[in-house]
Amino acid sequence: MEKCKYLLLLLTLMTTLCSCSQKEKNADAYTRIYEKYKDIKSYQCIMTINISSNKTVKQYKIKQYYKSPDNYKVEVLEPEEIKGLVTVYSNSCVTTIQPEIEGKFTLLNFNPVGESYIFLPDFLESYYKSEQTSVMTMREQESRYTVLKADIPGNNPYRFSQSMWIDNQSLLPVKMEVYDIKNKPVISIRFDEFEFNAKLEDEVFQID
């Protein structure tokens, strides 16, 4: 009996220590992520986006550039019918150009409300300002991820919340997802390539 009590006590202690150790690892990962992402200066990435609508799913591959404080450029790589479509967000205006069509379209005093799901800094800003957030650790195969999730302002039932998955080892973003009110993914974004602190000249965000 005494031996059983000792084994039970030892098992409880081991479980407690493992739990504490895991919490410390999770907290450490979150701290490292915060320090890395809190002051993003620039990045460039290639992402694959799946957008679900009714019973159809449309897929896009784009190249995205960002330079602090508010310069973005999005270039469509796929599908073929809109390949080369370029949109630049800079100085509170948005400019779009399609190579197959002469000329360009510029909208001044643009406020991208509801259009910023694909922009990493916008998600992070919303996450840190939101009152409804969560952080958890997920494991897939041999990789471990920290998942940040927050409600999207506006209570849109089709764009209700959003999450970002970050690899705990590389601290690079892996994917982002937008969910409806039933927590079903309606927009799935996979980061195929990502470069932090990319050297981006101002000319990248100019369209002649």
Phi and psi in degrees as GROMACS dihedral restraints (atoms count N, CA, C in turn):
[ dihedral_restraints ]
;  ai    aj    ak    al  type     phi  dphi    fc
    3     4     5     6     1   -61.6    20    10
    4     5     6     7     1   -38.6    20    10
    6     7     8     9     1   -63.8    20    10
    7     8     9    10     1   -40.2    20    10
    9    10    11    12     1   -64.7    20    10
   10    11    12    13     1   -40.6    20    10
   12    13    14    15     1   -63.1    20    10
   13    14    15    16     1   -39.6    20    10
   15    16    17    18     1   -65.1    20    10
   16    17    18    19     1   -43.3    20    10
   18    19    20    21     1   -64.9    20    10
   19    20    21    22     1   -39.8    20    10
   21    22    23    24     1   -64.0    20    10
   22    23    24    25     1   -42.7    20    10
   24    25    26    27     1   -63.3    20    10
   25    26    27    28     1   -42.0    20    10
   27    28    29    30     1   -65.1    20    10
   28    29    30    31     1   -42.7    20    10
   30    31    32    33     1   -63.4    20    10
   31    32    33    34     1   -42.3    20    10
   33    34    35    36     1   -62.1    20    10
   34    35    36    37     1   -42.7    20    10
   36    37    38    39     1   -64.3    20    10
   37    38    39    40     1   -43.6    20    10
   39    40    41    42     1   -62.8    20    10
   40    41    42    43     1   -42.5    20    10
   42    43    44    45     1   -62.5    20    10
   43    44    45    46     1   -42.0    20    10
   45    46    47    48     1   -64.3    20    10
   46    47    48    49     1   -43.8    20    10
   48    49    50    51     1   -64.9    20    10
   49    50    51    52     1   -41.9    20    10
   51    52    53    54     1   -63.6    20    10
   52    53    54    55     1   -41.2    20    10
   54    55    56    57     1   -63.3    20    10
   55    56    57    58     1   -44.0    20    10
   57    58    59    60     1   -64.3    20    10
   58    59    60    61     1   -41.6    20    10
   60    61    62    63     1   -61.9    20    10
   61    62    63    64     1   -42.0    20    10
   63    64    65    66     1   -65.1    20    10
   64    65    66    67     1   -40.4    20    10
   66    67    68    69     1   -63.0    20    10
   67    68    69    70     1   -40.3    20    10
   69    70    71    72     1   -64.0    20    10
   70    71    72    73     1   -40.6    20    10
   72    73    74    75     1   -64.2    20    10
   73    74    75    76     1   -42.4    20    10
   75    76    77    78     1   -63.1    20    10
   76    77    78    79     1   -43.5    20    10
   78    79    80    81     1   -64.5    20    10
   79    80    81    82     1   -39.4    20    10
   81    82    83    84     1   -64.3    20    10
   82    83    84    85     1   -41.5    20    10
   84    85    86    87     1   -63.5    20    10
   85    86    87    88     1   -43.4    20    10
   87    88    89    90     1   -63.1    20    10
   88    89    90    91     1   -41.2    20    10
   90    91    92    93     1   -63.2    20    10
   91    92    93    94     1   -43.4    20    10
   93    94    95    96     1   -65.8    20    10
   94    95    96    97     1   -38.3    20    10
   96    97    98    99     1   -64.4    20    10
   97    98    99   100     1   -45.5    20    10
   99   100   101   102     1   -60.0    20    10
  100   101   102   103     1   -45.3    20    10
  102   103   104   105     1   -63.7    20    10
  103   104   105   106     1   -34.9    20    10
  105   106   107   108     1   -76.0    20    10
  106   107   108   109     1   -36.0    20    10
  108   109   110   111     1   -98.9    20    10
  109   110   111   112     1   -10.6    20    10
  111   112   113   114     1   -67.2    20    10
  112   113   114   115     1   -21.2    20    10
  114   115   116   117     1  -139.7    20    10
  115   116   117   118     1    60.9    20    10
  117   118   119   120     1   -68.7    20    10
  118   119   120   121     1   126.4    20    10
  120   121   122   123     1   -93.4    20    10
  121   122   123   124     1   -40.1    20    10
  123   124   125   126     1  -166.8    20    10
  124   125   126   127     1   161.0    20    10
  126   127   128   129     1  -164.5    20    10
  127   128   129   130     1   162.4    20    10
  129   130   131   132     1  -138.7    20    10
  130   131   132   133     1   147.2    20    10
  132   133   134   135     1  -155.1    20    10
  133   134   135   136     1   162.4    20    10
  135   136   137   138     1  -117.2    20    10
  136   137   138   139     1   129.1    20    10
  138   139   140   141     1  -132.9    20    10
  139   140   141   142     1   149.6    20    10
  141   142   143   144     1  -107.9    20    10
  142   143   144   145     1   127.4    20    10
  144   145   146   147     1  -118.4    20    10
  145   146   147   148     1   127.9    20    10
  147   148   149   150     1  -113.2    20    10
  148   149   150   151     1   122.8    20    10
  150   151   152   153     1  -116.1    20    10
  151   152   153   154     1   119.4    20    10
  153   154   155   156     1   -93.3    20    10
  154   155   156   157     1   132.0    20    10
  156   157   158   159     1  -143.4    20    10
  157   158   159   160     1   119.1    20    10
  159   160   161   162     1    53.9    20    10
  160   161   162   163     1  -113.9    20    10
  162   163   164   165     1  -109.5    20    10
  163   164   165   166     1    10.9    20    10
  165   166   167   168     1  -113.1    20    10
  166   167   168   169     1   154.1    20    10
  168   169   170   171     1  -129.0    20    10
  169   170   171   172     1   122.0    20    10
  171   172   173   174     1  -104.9    20    10
  172   173   174   175     1   136.3    20    10
  174   175   176   177     1  -115.8    20    10
  175   176   177   178     1   138.4    20    10
  177   178   179   180     1  -133.9    20    10
  178   179   180   181     1   147.3    20    10
  180   181   182   183     1  -119.9    20    10
  181   182   183   184     1   126.4    20    10
  183   184   185   186     1  -132.8    20    10
  184   185   186   187     1   159.2    20    10
  186   187   188   189     1  -111.2    20    10
  187   188   189   190     1   130.6    20    10
  189   190   191   192     1  -123.0    20    10
  190   191   192   193     1   139.1    20    10
  192   193   194   195     1  -122.6    20    10
  193   194   195   196     1   144.8    20    10
  195   196   197   198     1  -141.8    20    10
  196   197   198   199     1   136.8    20    10
  198   199   200   201     1  -138.5    20    10
  199   200   201   202     1   128.3    20    10
  201   202   203   204     1   -59.9    20    10
  202   203   204   205     1   144.3    20    10
  204   205   206   207     1   -93.2    20    10
  205   206   207   208     1   -26.8    20    10
  207   208   209   210     1  -150.1    20    10
  208   209   210   211     1    43.4    20    10
  210   211   212   213     1  -109.3    20    10
  211   212   213   214     1   121.5    20    10
  213   214   215   216     1  -129.4    20    10
  214   215   216   217     1   148.9    20    10
  216   217   218   219     1  -139.6    20    10
  217   218   219   220     1   132.4    20    10
  219   220   221   222     1  -124.7    20    10
  220   221   222   223     1   124.6    20    10
  222   223   224   225     1  -121.5    20    10
  223   224   225   226     1   125.5    20    10
  225   226   227   228     1   -79.8    20    10
  226   227   228   229     1   127.0    20    10
  228   229   230   231     1  -100.4    20    10
  229   230   231   232     1   -32.7    20    10
  231   232   233   234     1  -148.5    20    10
  232   233   234   235     1   148.4    20    10
  234   235   236   237     1   -80.3    20    10
  235   236   237   238     1   168.9    20    10
  237   238   239   240     1   -59.9    20    10
  238   239   240   241     1   -36.3    20    10
  240   241   242   243     1   -67.0    20    10
  241   242   243   244     1   -19.4    20    10
  243   244   245   246     1  -124.7    20    10
  244   245   246   247     1    17.9    20    10
  246   247   248   249     1   -60.1    20    10
  247   248   249   250     1   135.4    20    10
  249   250   251   252     1    93.6    20    10
  250   251   252   253     1    -7.2    20    10
  252   253   254   255     1   -64.3    20    10
  253   254   255   256     1   125.2    20    10
  255   256   257   258     1  -121.4    20    10
  256   257   258   259     1   132.6    20    10
  258   259   260   261     1  -127.0    20    10
  259   260   261   262     1   130.0    20    10
  261   262   263   264     1  -119.3    20    10
  262   263   264   265     1   127.2    20    10
  264   265   266   267     1  -107.6    20    10
  265   266   267   268     1   117.9    20    10
  267   268   269   270     1  -160.6    20    10
  268   269   270   271     1   138.8    20    10
  270   271   272   273     1    52.2    20    10
  271   272   273   274     1    46.6    20    10
  273   274   275   276     1    62.7    20    10
  274   275   276   277     1    25.1    20    10
  276   277   278   279     1  -142.0    20    10
  277   278   279   280     1   159.6    20    10
  279   280   281   282     1  -125.2    20    10
  280   281   282   283     1   134.8    20    10
  282   283   284   285     1  -123.8    20    10
  283   284   285   286     1   131.4    20    10
  285   286   287   288     1  -124.2    20    10
  286   287   288   289     1   138.8    20    10
  288   289   290   291     1  -140.2    20    10
  289   290   291   292     1   137.9    20    10
  291   292   293   294     1  -117.0    20    10
  292   293   294   295     1   119.3    20    10
  294   295   296   297     1   -53.1    20    10
  295   296   297   298     1   -31.5    20    10
  297   298   299   300     1   -79.7    20    10
  298   299   300   301     1    -9.5    20    10
  300   301   302   303     1  -119.6    20    10
  301   302   303   304     1   128.4    20    10
  303   304   305   306     1   -70.8    20    10
  304   305   306   307     1   144.1    20    10
  306   307   308   309     1    91.8    20    10
  307   308   309   310     1   179.8    20    10
  309   310   311   312     1  -146.3    20    10
  310   311   312   313     1   162.2    20    10
  312   313   314   315     1  -119.3    20    10
  313   314   315   316     1   128.3    20    10
  315   316   317   318     1  -124.8    20    10
  316   317   318   319     1   130.3    20    10
  318   319   320   321     1  -114.7    20    10
  319   320   321   322     1   117.9    20    10
  321   322   323   324     1   -85.3    20    10
  322   323   324   325     1   158.4    20    10
  324   325   326   327     1    51.3    20    10
  325   326   327   328     1    47.9    20    10
  327   328   329   330     1   -83.3    20    10
  328   329   330   331     1   131.7    20    10
  330   331   332   333     1  -119.6    20    10
  331   332   333   334     1   103.1    20    10
  333   334   335   336     1   -77.0    20    10
  334   335   336   337     1    52.1    20    10
  336   337   338   339     1   -67.8    20    10
  337   338   339   340     1   126.6    20    10
  339   340   341   342     1    80.7    20    10
  340   341   342   343     1    -0.9    20    10
  342   343   344   345     1  -114.5    20    10
  343   344   345   346     1     9.2    20    10
  345   346   347   348     1  -109.4    20    10
  346   347   348   349     1    22.7    20    10
  348   349   350   351     1   -66.0    20    10
  349   350   351   352     1   -24.1    20    10
  351   352   353   354     1   -92.7    20    10
  352   353   354   355     1    -1.4    20    10
  354   355   356   357     1   -99.8    20    10
  355   356   357   358     1   118.6    20    10
  357   358   359   360     1   -57.9    20    10
  358   359   360   361     1   -49.8    20    10
  360   361   362   363     1   -60.9    20    10
  361   362   363   364     1   -33.6    20    10
  363   364   365   366     1   -66.6    20    10
  364   365   366   367     1   -40.4    20    10
  366   367   368   369     1   -62.3    20    10
  367   368   369   370     1   -46.1    20    10
  369   370   371   372     1   -62.8    20    10
  370   371   372   373     1   -40.3    20    10
  372   373   374   375     1   -62.7    20    10
  373   374   375   376     1   -44.3    20    10
  375   376   377   378     1   -64.7    20    10
  376   377   378   379     1   -38.6    20    10
  378   379   380   381     1   -62.3    20    10
  379   380   381   382     1   -47.6    20    10
  381   382   383   384     1   -74.1    20    10
  382   383   384   385     1   -17.0    20    10
  384   385   386   387     1   -95.4    20    10
  385   386   387   388     1   -20.1    20    10
  387   388   389   390     1   -71.0    20    10
  388   389   390   391     1   146.8    20    10
  390   391   392   393     1   -87.5    20    10
  391   392   393   394     1   -16.4    20    10
  393   394   395   396     1  -114.9    20    10
  394   395   396   397     1    93.6    20    10
  396   397   398   399     1  -132.4    20    10
  397   398   399   400     1   162.7    20    10
  399   400   401   402     1  -148.9    20    10
  400   401   402   403     1   157.1    20    10
  402   403   404   405     1  -138.8    20    10
  403   404   405   406     1   130.8    20    10
  405   406   407   408     1  -144.9    20    10
  406   407   408   409     1   165.8    20    10
  408   409   410   411     1  -109.7    20    10
  409   410   411   412     1   131.0    20    10
  411   412   413   414     1  -121.4    20    10
  412   413   414   415     1   149.7    20    10
  414   415   416   417     1  -128.1    20    10
  415   416   417   418     1   128.7    20    10
  417   418   419   420     1  -129.6    20    10
  418   419   420   421     1   116.8    20    10
  420   421   422   423     1    57.3    20    10
  421   422   423   424     1  -118.0    20    10
  423   424   425   426     1  -100.0    20    10
  424   425   426   427     1     1.8    20    10
  426   427   428   429     1  -104.8    20    10
  427   428   429   430     1   148.1    20    10
  429   430   431   432     1  -121.0    20    10
  430   431   432   433     1   137.8    20    10
  432   433   434   435     1  -127.4    20    10
  433   434   435   436     1   149.3    20    10
  435   436   437   438     1  -100.4    20    10
  436   437   438   439     1   128.0    20    10
  438   439   440   441     1  -112.2    20    10
  439   440   441   442     1   117.8    20    10
  441   442   443   444     1   -99.2    20    10
  442   443   444   445     1   131.9    20    10
  444   445   446   447     1  -137.4    20    10
  445   446   447   448     1   140.0    20    10
  447   448   449   450     1  -148.3    20    10
  448   449   450   451     1   151.9    20    10
  450   451   452   453     1   -70.5    20    10
  451   452   453   454     1   148.8    20    10
  453   454   455   456     1   -93.2    20    10
  454   455   456   457     1   128.7    20    10
  456   457   458   459     1   -57.5    20    10
  457   458   459   460     1   145.9    20    10
  459   460   461   462     1   110.6    20    10
  460   461   462   463     1   -15.5    20    10
  462   463   464   465     1    54.9    20    10
  463   464   465   466     1    37.3    20    10
  465   466   467   468     1   -73.5    20    10
  466   467   468   469     1   118.6    20    10
  468   469   470   471     1   -63.9    20    10
  469   470   471   472     1   -19.0    20    10
  471   472   473   474     1   -96.1    20    10
  472   473   474   475     1   -12.8    20    10
  474   475   476   477     1  -138.7    20    10
  475   476   477   478     1    70.4    20    10
  477   478   479   480     1   -92.2    20    10
  478   479   480   481     1   -37.1    20    10
  480   481   482   483     1  -150.9    20    10
  481   482   483   484     1   167.4    20    10
  483   484   485   486     1  -146.7    20    10
  484   485   486   487     1   148.6    20    10
  486   487   488   489     1  -133.3    20    10
  487   488   489   490     1   157.5    20    10
  489   490   491   492     1  -132.0    20    10
  490   491   492   493     1   131.3    20    10
  492   493   494   495     1  -101.6    20    10
  493   494   495   496     1   130.6    20    10
  495   496   497   498     1  -126.8    20    10
  496   497   498   499     1   129.8    20    10
  498   499   500   501     1   -68.0    20    10
  499   500   501   502     1   126.0    20    10
  501   502   503   504     1   -67.8    20    10
  502   503   504   505     1   -23.1    20    10
  504   505   506   507     1   -87.3    20    10
  505   506   507   508     1   -51.5    20    10
  507   508   509   510     1   -86.4    20    10
  508   509   510   511     1   -19.5    20    10
  510   511   512   513     1    64.0    20    10
  511   512   513   514     1    19.4    20    10
  513   514   515   516     1   -93.1    20    10
  514   515   516   517     1   148.1    20    10
  516   517   518   519     1   -68.3    20    10
  517   518   519   520     1   140.0    20    10
  519   520   521   522     1  -105.6    20    10
  520   521   522   523     1   -45.6    20    10
  522   523   524   525     1  -161.6    20    10
  523   524   525   526     1   161.4    20    10
  525   526   527   528     1  -129.9    20    10
  526   527   528   529     1   149.2    20    10
  528   529   530   531     1  -137.8    20    10
  529   530   531   532     1   142.6    20    10
  531   532   533   534     1  -112.0    20    10
  532   533   534   535     1   134.8    20    10
  534   535   536   537     1  -118.6    20    10
  535   536   537   538     1   151.8    20    10
  537   538   539   540     1   -83.6    20    10
  538   539   540   541     1  -175.7    20    10
  540   541   542   543     1   -65.9    20    10
  541   542   543   544     1   -18.9    20    10
  543   544   545   546     1   -92.4    20    10
  544   545   546   547     1    10.1    20    10
  546   547   548   549     1    67.4    20    10
  547   548   549   550     1    26.6    20    10
  549   550   551   552     1   -93.4    20    10
  550   551   552   553     1   129.6    20    10
  552   553   554   555     1   -63.9    20    10
  553   554   555   556     1   126.4    20    10
  555   556   557   558     1  -113.3    20    10
  556   557   558   559     1   -21.4    20    10
  558   559   560   561     1  -133.7    20    10
  559   560   561   562     1   123.8    20    10
  561   562   563   564     1  -121.5    20    10
  562   563   564   565     1   126.0    20    10
  564   565   566   567     1  -120.7    20    10
  565   566   567   568     1   124.3    20    10
  567   568   569   570     1  -112.5    20    10
  568   569   570   571     1   129.0    20    10
  570   571   572   573     1   -85.6    20    10
  571   572   573   574     1   109.7    20    10
  573   574   575   576     1   -82.6    20    10
  574   575   576   577     1   -35.4    20    10
  576   577   578   579     1  -142.7    20    10
  577   578   579   580     1   146.1    20    10
  579   580   581   582     1  -151.0    20    10
  580   581   582   583     1   129.0    20    10
  582   583   584   585     1  -125.8    20    10
  583   584   585   586     1   114.0    20    10
  585   586   587   588     1   -75.2    20    10
  586   587   588   589     1   150.8    20    10
  588   589   590   591     1    50.0    20    10
  589   590   591   592     1    44.0    20    10
  591   592   593   594     1   -66.7    20    10
  592   593   594   595     1   143.8    20    10
  594   595   596   597     1   -82.4    20    10
  595   596   597   598     1    97.3    20    10
  597   598   599   600     1  -113.4    20    10
  598   599   600   601     1   119.9    20    10
  600   601   602   603     1   -78.2    20    10
  601   602   603   604     1   159.0    20    10
  603   604   605   606     1   -60.4    20    10
  604   605   606   607     1   -27.5    20    10
  606   607   608   609     1   -63.2    20    10
  607   608   609   610     1   -23.6    20    10
  609   610   611   612     1   -58.8    20    10
  610   611   612   613     1   -32.1    20    10
  612   613   614   615     1  -101.6    20    10
  613   614   615   616     1    21.6    20    10
  615   616   617   618     1  -115.8    20    10
  616   617   618   619     1   138.1    20    10
  618   619   620   621     1  -119.2    20    10
  619   620   621   622     1   118.6    20    10
